[in-house]
Amino acid sequence: MDIDVTRWRAEFPIVDTCTYLVSHSLGAMPRKTAEYLQRFADQWSGRGVRAWYEGWWEIGRDTGNLLAPVLGIDENTISMHQNVTVAQGIIGSCFTYDGTRRKIVMTEHEFPSNHYLYEGFRRYGAEIVYVPSGDPIRLDLDRFLDAIDERTILVPISLVLFKSAFITDVKAVIEKAHRVGALVVVDAYQAAGTVPMDLKGWHADFAVGGSVKWLCGGPGAGYLYVRPDLAKTLKPAFVGWAAHESPFAFATGEIRYHDAPERFQSGTPNVPSLFSARAGYEIVASIGVPAIRKCSLTLTRRLMDLALAEGFRLNTPTEDRERGGSVVIDVGPRGQQVADELIQRGVIIDYRPGAGIRMAPHFYNTEQEIDRAIAMLTELCRSPV
């Protein structure tokens, strides 16, 4: 591996206290995050309301610009939000669903929150189409592409599936959608920070995600990218005063939209969360996602080889080109019990029903930690109930 693991481990205090293999759920907190949060506290304490005019109001754009190279997009194209559901809601509110083009096409493998959000648009006339796969791990790409037609308006699709870490071919989805006049929302949550992406080169219309996982940015800092030429044409209904061209004029009535990315803003920015997200963004951008990906493939390959050697079933693609940053190990009906015991013993992972125990090494993990985790997993699964 090209990454100096010892150097980066020193930046993440939690790795000295446990075997932390859950970055697909909550990335480890960088040491510098505490400094950024203290900076926020000092500004609030010392500057009070003046802090809004001394950087707080622009912090969403500035923080998004730190993330832009990780996503493969230009600066000044990201708006920051509380979470992905808010970002998806803003996207959905840009359109009407009372004409012939009203279909929202999704896979059954999407994260449930995405289903819940778009189901709400049925009341406005949207037709929600779930495309079955027949495979609990992979997207049936041909079947999915066939479902996208001239009646489709939106195609929300995860770049990496949350249950299996399968990498979907979003470029093919975008190409098909554009041929029939539909738009694609790339959910990059399980990819950003561990899987290289080129959203600009793929001509992605929208992208959403959060900072909780591989970006090591913590909760409360979701992001929304809108393709710049498309952004100029959209008028989202789900907006607030921060989206107005002159927010401090406090004009009433119909909004006069700001230019992008601010035109997709809601209300007052979540300042402390944006402070906390910055350290992780800076570290990931400094290392570079290609280097992180190389490290991830090495560690996940070791995980899989050891798990298979012990007779476990994997609910994760074994081909590197198909696999994101996590490995899902099926240990049978005792999965939740085994997961709880692993956590008690200091191996921090998680469990998902219908999938298994998920382990996710990041650039601050070592091969020795992988060996320890599988050894302990094997011991627990072979012990009597």
Secondary structure, DSSP 4 states (H G I P E B T S, - for coil): --S-HHHHHTT-GGGGTSEE-BTTTSPPPPHHHHHHHHHHHHHHHHHGGGGGGGTTTTHHHHHHHHHHHHHT--TT-EEEES-HHHHHHHHHTTS--SSS--EEEEETTS-HHHHHHHHGGGGGT-EEEEE--S-SSS--HHHHHHH--TTEEEEEEESB-TTT-BBP-HHHHHHHHHHTT-EEEEE-TTTTTTS---TTTTT-SEEEE-SSSTT---SS-EEEEE-HHHHTT---SS--GGGBSSGGG---SS--BPSTTGGG--SS--HHHHHHHHHHHHHHHHH-HHHHHHHHHHHHHHHHHHHHHTTPEE-S--SGGGB-S-EEEE--TTHHHHHHHHHHTTEE-EEETTTEEEEB--TT--HHHHHHHHHHHHHHHHS--
